[in-house]
Amino acid sequence: MSYSISVYPIELRQKTENLGLNLDDVFNFIEKESNLENFADSQLELIEKHLIRRDYKVDKKYQNRTDYKHIKYSSVSVMLTPTGLFLMLVEKMVS
């Protein structure tokens, strides 16, 4: 079983509300990269500080993406991009 959480800048929510989009339309809207909003630099710095404070460490750093792993929980991974924070938990099935 796996879980994922996506967090976007508040400006994206405001943009979709101003357009009057329902939830299904929002999912289609965010699929198009040009519709996304960037986090402010100060927001990205704050997110990074919170991740580190919560025992995440940088796993890989790319030009437009940083991957984090939790120090104790290998099933948890985080990807931070200029437009979103994506948390994933993958539970291994025990048979």
N, C-alpha and C positions, 0 to 999 in steps of 0.2 A: 504494500500500500504506500502511496506517496501523497504528499501535501505540497501545495505551492501557494505563496502569497506574493502578490505584486503590489508595489507601492509607487505611486506616481506623484509628481509635484501638484500642489493644490491648484495651480493655475490650469492644469488639465481638467480638473473637475469643474472649475468655473467655466471653462470653455465649453464643455459638454452641456452644462446646465443652460448656458446662454443660447445654445443651439436647440435646446428642448429635446435632447436625445433620451430615449428610454434605455434601459439596461442592455437590451440586445443591440441597439444601435451603437452604444458606447463601445461594446466589444468589437464591433466592425470598425468603428472610428479609430480605435487605438492600433488596429492592425496596419494602418498606413503610417509609416514613419514620419511623414511630413506633418501629421496632425499632432504629434507628441510635443510636449514642452520640456525644456531642460530645467534641471535643478539649478538654483543659483549656486555659485562657488561656495558661499558660506553654508548652504544647506548640505552640499556634498562633504565639506569638511566636518560638519557636525555629525553626519551619518557615519563617516569613517571613524570618528572619535568614539561614538557609541558602540560600534562593532568591536573595536579594539578593547574597550572597557568591558565588554561582555565576552571576552576570551576568544574572539575571532582573530585569525591572523591572515595576512595576505598569502594566498596560495599561488596565484599567477596574476601578472599585470600586463595588460595589453594597451594599445593606444586609446581605445574608447571603452574599456571595460576592466574592472578589477574583480577577481574571484577570491572569495574568502572561505576558509574552512574553520570549523570550531575546534578548539584545542582538544576537548574531551569527547565530543560527539561527532564521529566521522560521517554519520548519516545526514548531517546538516551542512548545507552549502549555501553560499550567498553570492550573488552577482550584482555588482553596482555599476550602472552605466550613467551617462549624463542625463538620461530620460527616465530611469526607473531603478528601483531596488527590488530584487527578486530573491526570495527565500524559498529553499526547497528542502523537504525532509523526506527521505526515502527509508522506509522501514523494511528490513529484510524479513521475508516470510520464513517462518520456522515450520518445518513439516514433521 
